[in-house]
Amino acid sequence: MVVEDNDLNRKLFCDVLRAHGYEVEPVADGETALNTARQVQPHLIIMDIQLPRISGVDLIEQAKQDLALAAIPVLAVTAFAGKGDEERIRAAGAAGYLAKPVSIMPFMNAVKELLPA
């Protein structure tokens, strides 16, 4: 599942994942992300951190407190790459972290690292 409010980024992430054989559920709105995750039960959530109206960090924390979602790994993808940001995002429960702009190979390596074989 890809949670990304930027249309171009969401399409790029989804297209790359589909090209590598993954099924993808795109989500444009952080406010619907957790409900969608409960319905879809994805193997991985790729989470933008800078979302309108709700922070991706808050969504990660909420997912980790939800029994239906807590076991799903989260890959945080963000342009928010300042000092201490990665630690704060991982402390919220993210299993992986990538700074934007994201290159395809590091993105796919991070995805494969978090998905069951």
Sequence and secondary structure as in RCSB ss.txt:
>XXXX:A:sequence
MVVEDNDLNRKLFCDVLRAHGYEVEPVADGETALNTARQVQPHLIIMDIQLPRISGVDLIEQAKQDLALAAIPVL
AVTAFAGKGDEERIRAAGAAGYLAKPVSIMPFMNAVKELLPA
>XXXX:A:secstr
 EE SSHHHHHHHHHHHHHTT    EE  HHHHHHHHHHH  S EEEES  SSS HHHHHHHHHTSTTTTTS EE
EEES   TTHHHHHHHHT SEEEESS  HHHHHHHHHHHS  
